[in-house]
Amino acid sequence: MAGVSAGKKLIQIDIVSDTVCPWCFVGKRNLEKAFEASRDRFDFEVRWHPFQLNPNAPKEGVDKRSYYEEKFGTNRSKQMEARMAEIFRSHGLEYNLSGLTGSTLDSHRLIYFAGLQGHDKQHALVAELFLGYFTQAKYIGDREFLLESAQKVGVEGAAEFLEDPNNGLNEVNEELEKYTRNINGVPHFLFNNGKLALSGGQPPEVFLRAFEAATK
């Protein structure tokens, strides 16, 4: 994605996201559809930044469906699940609410680390984490899952990096403080260093209009 081709304009996109946020995944997929529809005019550089919907989520994980039912109530939780399942099917995916949810801190540390090796590698890692968590019932706090995802996209040294809980912690916490203070929810998209901002899992056509506005 990174780099500018002749005759094209570069759009830098900073995405604030949590790895257990389904709308963040939907927003990412729709953004990528907009990429495909406009690659003849634009090049893109995407950078991911952390947000925690539940900073106090337990590291050991809790049952995902039970957590949502406790948080939103049984009826609303079922409605939300049905809605997300419908949206995921429109992307050719099956929404899976089984498995565990919990602390996303290690996933954000890993995403930060992947970013040091390149924005494209970071973007690919985020995709693997979303797919595993939302469609395969993988636990976002499971070290084996994190390392498996890192290996798939070629992140080098991930095991050694995650082994020390302090690696990347200051950097992630600084960004968490920054974005928690300045935005109310995720996903949040910043175009060309904040020239334009969008929130939520927007459809592709909204992103296409944002590309135009951000490059004027």
C-alpha positions as CSV (number, residue, x, y, z in Angstrom):
1,M,0.0,0.0,0.0
2,A,2.7,2.5,0.9
3,G,4.6,4.5,-1.7
4,V,3.5,6.8,-4.4
5,S,3.1,5.8,-8.0
6,A,3.5,8.2,-10.9
7,G,0.4,10.3,-11.4
8,K,-1.2,9.2,-8.2
9,K,-1.8,11.0,-4.9
10,L,-0.8,9.5,-1.6
11,I,-3.4,9.3,1.1
12,Q,-2.2,8.6,4.7
13,I,-4.9,6.9,6.9
14,D,-4.5,6.5,10.6
15,I,-7.0,4.1,12.0
16,V,-7.9,3.9,15.7
17,S,-9.3,0.5,16.5
18,D,-9.7,-2.3,19.0
19,T,-9.2,-5.9,18.0
20,V,-12.5,-7.0,19.6
21,C,-14.6,-4.3,17.8
22,P,-16.7,-5.9,15.1
23,W,-17.4,-2.5,13.5
24,C,-13.7,-1.9,13.2
25,F,-13.4,-5.1,11.1
26,V,-16.4,-4.0,9.0
27,G,-14.9,-0.6,8.5
28,K,-11.6,-2.1,7.5
29,R,-13.3,-4.3,4.9
30,N,-15.3,-1.4,3.5
31,L,-12.2,0.8,3.4
32,E,-10.4,-1.9,1.4
33,K,-13.3,-2.0,-1.1
34,A,-12.8,1.7,-1.5
35,F,-9.1,1.1,-2.1
36,E,-9.8,-1.3,-4.9
37,A,-12.2,1.1,-6.5
38,S,-9.8,4.0,-6.6
39,R,-6.3,2.5,-7.0
40,D,-6.0,4.1,-10.4
41,R,-5.9,7.5,-8.7
42,F,-4.5,7.1,-5.2
43,D,-1.9,5.2,-3.3
44,F,-2.5,4.5,0.4
45,E,-0.4,4.3,3.6
46,V,-2.4,2.9,6.5
47,R,-1.3,3.0,10.1
48,W,-3.1,1.3,13.0
49,H,-3.4,2.8,16.5
50,P,-4.8,1.2,19.7
51,F,-8.0,1.7,21.6
52,Q,-9.5,-0.4,24.3
53,L,-13.2,-0.7,24.6
54,N,-12.8,-2.4,28.0
55,P,-9.4,-1.5,29.5
56,N,-10.3,-3.7,32.6
57,A,-11.0,-6.8,30.6
58,P,-9.4,-9.9,32.2
59,K,-6.2,-11.3,30.6
60,E,-7.4,-14.9,31.1
61,G,-10.5,-14.3,29.1
62,V,-14.3,-14.8,29.6
63,D,-17.0,-16.4,27.5
64,K,-17.8,-14.0,24.7
65,R,-21.5,-14.5,24.5
66,S,-22.0,-14.4,28.2
67,Y,-20.0,-11.2,28.4
68,Y,-22.2,-9.5,25.8
69,E,-25.4,-10.7,27.4
70,E,-24.2,-9.3,30.8
71,K,-23.1,-6.0,29.2
72,F,-26.1,-5.3,26.9
73,G,-28.8,-7.7,28.2
74,T,-29.9,-10.9,26.5
75,N,-32.4,-9.4,24.1
76,R,-30.2,-6.6,22.8
77,S,-27.2,-9.0,22.7
78,K,-29.1,-11.4,20.4
79,Q,-30.3,-8.5,18.2
80,M,-26.7,-7.3,17.9
81,E,-25.4,-10.8,17.1
82,A,-28.1,-11.2,14.3
83,R,-27.2,-7.8,12.8
84,M,-23.5,-8.5,12.8
85,A,-24.0,-12.0,11.4
86,E,-26.0,-10.4,8.5
87,I,-23.2,-7.9,7.9
88,F,-20.5,-10.5,8.0
89,R,-22.4,-12.7,5.5
90,S,-22.5,-9.7,3.1
91,H,-18.7,-9.9,3.2
92,G,-18.7,-13.6,2.6
93,L,-17.8,-14.4,6.3
94,E,-19.5,-16.2,9.2
95,Y,-19.7,-14.2,12.4
96,N,-18.7,-16.5,15.3
97,L,-19.6,-15.5,18.8
98,S,-18.3,-18.5,20.5
99,G,-14.9,-18.6,22.3
100,L,-13.4,-16.0,24.7
101,T,-13.0,-12.3,24.9
102,G,-10.7,-10.3,27.2
103,S,-7.7,-8.0,27.3
104,T,-6.5,-6.7,24.0
105,L,-3.3,-5.2,25.3
106,D,-1.0,-7.9,23.9
107,S,-2.6,-7.7,20.5
108,H,-2.0,-4.0,20.4
109,R,1.6,-4.5,21.5
110,L,2.0,-6.9,18.6
111,I,0.4,-4.6,16.1
112,Y,2.8,-1.8,17.2
113,F,5.7,-4.2,16.7
114,A,4.5,-5.2,13.3
115,G,4.3,-1.5,12.4
116,L,8.0,-1.2,13.0
117,Q,8.5,-3.7,10.2
118,G,6.3,-1.9,7.7
119,H,2.8,-0.5,7.4
120,D,1.7,-3.2,4.9
121,K,2.8,-5.9,7.4
122,Q,1.0,-4.2,10.2
123,H,-2.2,-4.0,8.1
124,A,-1.9,-7.7,7.2
125,L,-1.5,-8.6,10.8
126,V,-4.6,-6.7,11.8
127,A,-6.6,-8.6,9.2
128,E,-5.4,-12.0,10.6
129,L,-6.3,-11.0,14.1
130,F,-9.8,-9.8,13.1
131,L,-10.4,-13.0,11.1
132,G,-9.3,-15.3,13.8
133,Y,-11.3,-13.5,16.6
134,F,-14.5,-12.9,14.7
135,T,-14.8,-15.9,12.4
136,Q,-12.7,-18.7,14.1
137,A,-13.4,-18.2,17.8
138,K,-9.8,-17.5,18.5
139,Y,-9.0,-15.7,21.8
140,I,-7.4,-12.3,21.2
141,G,-5.3,-12.7,24.4
142,D,-4.0,-16.1,23.5
143,R,-0.2,-16.0,22.9
144,E,-0.3,-19.0,20.5
145,F,-2.9,-17.3,18.3
146,L,-1.0,-14.0,18.3
147,L,2.2,-15.7,17.2
148,E,0.4,-17.8,14.6
149,S,-1.0,-14.6,13.1
150,A,2.4,-12.9,13.2
151,Q,4.0,-15.8,11.4
152,K,1.4,-15.9,8.7
153,V,2.2,-12.3,7.7
154,G,5.9,-12.5,8.2
155,V,6.4,-10.5,11.4
156,E,9.9,-11.4,12.6
157,G,10.8,-11.7,16.3
158,A,7.3,-11.7,17.6
159,A,7.8,-14.4,20.2
160,E,10.8,-12.6,21.7
161,F,9.0,-9.3,21.6
162,L,5.8,-10.6,23.4
163,E,7.8,-12.6,26.0
164,D,8.7,-9.4,27.8
165,P,5.4,-7.7,28.9
166,N,7.2,-4.3,28.9
167,N,8.1,-4.4,25.2
168,G,6.0,-1.8,23.4
169,L,4.0,-1.1,26.6
170,N,5.0,2.6,26.9
171,E,4.4,3.3,23.3
172,V,1.0,1.6,23.3
173,N,-0.1,3.3,26.5
174,E,0.9,6.7,25.2
175,E,-1.3,6.1,22.1
176,L,-4.1,4.8,24.2
177,E,-4.0,7.9,26.3
178,K,-3.9,10.1,23.3
179,Y,-6.8,8.6,21.4
180,T,-8.9,7.8,24.5
181,R,-8.8,11.5,25.3
182,N,-9.6,12.7,21.8
183,I,-12.2,10.3,20.4
184,N,-15.4,8.8,21.8
185,G,-15.5,5.5,19.9
186,V,-14.0,3.2,17.2
187,P,-13.3,2.7,14.5
188,H,-12.0,6.2,13.9
189,F,-10.3,7.2,10.6
190,L,-8.0,10.2,10.2
191,F,-7.0,11.2,6.6
192,N,-3.8,13.0,5.7
193,N,-2.8,13.9,9.3
194,G,-6.2,14.9,10.4
195,K,-7.3,16.9,7.4
196,L,-10.5,14.8,7.5
197,A,-11.9,12.4,10.1
198,L,-14.6,9.7,10.0
199,S,-16.0,7.4,12.7
200,G,-17.9,4.1,12.4
201,G,-18.0,1.2,10.0
202,Q,-18.8,3.5,7.0
203,P,-19.8,2.1,3.6
204,P,-17.2,2.2,0.7
205,E,-18.9,5.2,-1.0
206,V,-18.3,7.3,2.1
207,F,-14.6,6.5,2.1
208,L,-14.4,7.3,-1.6
209,R,-15.8,10.8,-0.9
210,A,-13.3,11.1,1.9
211,F,-10.5,10.3,-0.4
212,E,-11.6,13.1,-2.7
213,A,-12.0,15.6,0.1
214,A,-8.6,14.7,1.7
215,T,-6.7,15.4,-1.5
216,K,-8.2,18.7,-2.4
